Amino acid sequence: MKKSFDLSLYLVLDPDLCQAIGMVETARLAVSGGVTMVQLRDKHVDTGRMIETGRALKATLAGSGVPLIVNDDAEAAIAIGAEGLHVGQDDISAEAARALIGPDMILGLSVQTGKEAIPADAVFVDYAGIGPVFPTSTKPEHAPAIGFEGLRKLVGISSVPSVAIGGIKAEHVAPALAAGAAGVAVVSAICGEPDPKAAAEHLMREIRKARR
């Protein structure tokens, strides 16, 4: 079965940045503004809490056509009935993740180097999250920033569609897409804004402009 997803504007939810209105409401508003994928990422809670939040997100996203991706926790992703799982290089391997979630769920893989990009093939992985393009405070222990040239290089190596991540703001949309990314993944550009819908709309305008 061919998986249907659109990497154009990929929101990664951050519990701290979303604290004012919560992750569920942030996701609802952002999707109404044009977000095409939503990832639940919360490094501070156990699987039970992830499932609780994920089910609330799943209910909120119902009927929108926007897939819910769960970061790292395959058990939670399965229990939630999420559309996908995203794993990093320090988590389980893409092959092991695919074995756990089965063939139909979307699987994303974080990629920071050329060596990591090569295994990100379509046998196990559906998309690569490439970065960090810029330093970001939402992931303090991230690898060195790769910039747009690094992004271009890794997009060229990867055999699956790529989304640029790491410090991405509206002004970075055009160069990220010009480097070959299928879309941009943002955290603070939406979660850290007082109006997530307006922030998403602004980013989507930049995406459409860059694609003309």
N, C-alpha and C positions, 0 to 999 in steps of 0.2 A: 504494500500500500504506500503510495506516494504521500509524504508528509507535507502538509500545507503550513507555511509560516512565512512571515515577512519581517526581515531584520531591520527595516528602515529606521524605526525609532524604538529602541529597546530600553525599557526602564528597569534599572536594578534598584529595588527598594532597600532603604537603609533605615533601621528602626530608630536610630538617634536623630537623623535629619528629618524623619517623618513624624517625630514625636508630637508636634503641635496638633496635627489632625489625624494621625495614625496611618499605618501602611495601607489599610483597606480603602479608606477614603481618598488617600493620595492616588492610589491605583485607579479608582473609579473616575476621579476628575481628570487624571492624565490620559486615560483611554478616551474619554469624551473629547479630549483635545488632540487626539491623533496617535497616541502611542500604539505600536503594533505588536509588542511583546512585553511581558512583565516577568521579572525574576524576583522570587522571594529569597533574600539573602539575610540571614541573621545568625552570626557566629556565637551569640551569647545565650542561646536557648537550647533545650534538649529536643529530641525528636517529637515528643508529645506536644510541646508548645508550637513547634513548626507545623505539625499537622493541624492544630487548632487554628492558627493564623491562615494556613494554606487553604483550609476548607472555607473560611470566610472570604478569602480572595477568590476562590473558585466560584462561589455563589455570586459574588459581585461581578465577575467577568462573564458569567453565563449569558449566552446570546450575543456577545460582542464579537466573537470570532477571534479574540486575542488570546494566544496561548499563555498559560501559566507555566513557568519554568522554576524548578526548585534547585537551589544551590547546594551541592555536595551530598545532601541526605537522600539517598535512593529509597530508603524505607519510608521516609515522609512523602516523597514524590509519589510512590505507589499508593500509599494509604489515602492521600489527598485525591488521587485520580488526576494528577497534574498532567499536562501535555508533554512535559519534558523535564530533563535533569541537566544540570551544568556541573562539570567537574574541573578542578584545577590540577596542576601538575603534581601537587603534594597530596592529592586525594587518591582514590582508587583509580586504576588504569581505565582508559576508555573501553578496552576489551571487557574488563570485569564489570564495568558499569552497564555496558550493553547486555551482558549476560543476565544481570539482575533485572533490568527494566524491560527486556524483551525487544522485539524488532520494531514495534509501532511508535514508541515514545521518542520524541526529539531528544537528541543528545548533543550538548555543546561542550567544547573543550577550550580551556584557557591556553593561549600560546604566547610565549615571550621571546623565543629564539628560533632560529632556523631549524635546529635539531629537533625542537618540539613540534614544529610545523609539519615536518615530513610524515610522522605517524598519524597526523590528523586527516586520515583519508576516509572516503565515503563508505568503507566497509563497516566501521563502527560509529563514526562521527558525522553529524549533519551540518554543523557550523563551528567555526572557530572564533573565539573572542580574543582579538589580538591587541596587546598592549602591555604595560600602560603607555599610551602615547605621550602623556604628560604626567608629572608627579601628582598624586592625589592624596588628600588627607583621609579619604574614606577607607583607604587600605594602606595604613602607615608602613607596613613591612613589605611593600611591593618591590618588584625587581626594578632596575634602572629604567628610566623612561626611554622609549625608542624613537620618539619623534615621527614626523610624517615619512621620512625616508626609510626608517626602520619598518614602519607600517607597510609601505609600498613593497619592500623586499619580502616581508612575511606573507602578505596577500598573494604575491607572485608564486611563492613556494607551496602554499596551502592548496589542496585539491577540493576543498569545500568552501562555501560562501563564508565571508568573514565580516565581523562587526568590530569596529574600532572602539576601544574602551580606555579610560584613564584620563581624568581631568577634562573631558570633552565639554565644551560650551558651544553656544550657537555659532560663534565666529569660526569654529573649527570644523563645522559640517562640510563646507565646500572642499577644503583640502583633504579631509578624510575620504570623501567619496571620490575625489580626483585620484587618490592613491590606490583606488580599487576596492575599498570597503563597500559591502552591500548596504551598510547602515552604520548608525552610531549608537553606542550604549552609554547612557548617562545615569548619574546618581544625583549629585547635588544640583545639577542644572534643572531638575524637576523637584526632587525631594526637599531641597533646601530653599525652595521658592514659596512665597506666601500664597500664590495662586497656581497650583499645578496644572490646571487646564490651560491657562494663558501661556505658561512656560512651554507646555507641549505644543500648543498651536504655533508659537514662535519658532520652535525647532523644526516643526513640519514645514513651515513656510520656507525656511532655509534649505531644507532637503529638496523641496519641489523646485526651488530656484536653481539649486546646484545641478539638478537633473535636466533642466531645459536644454 
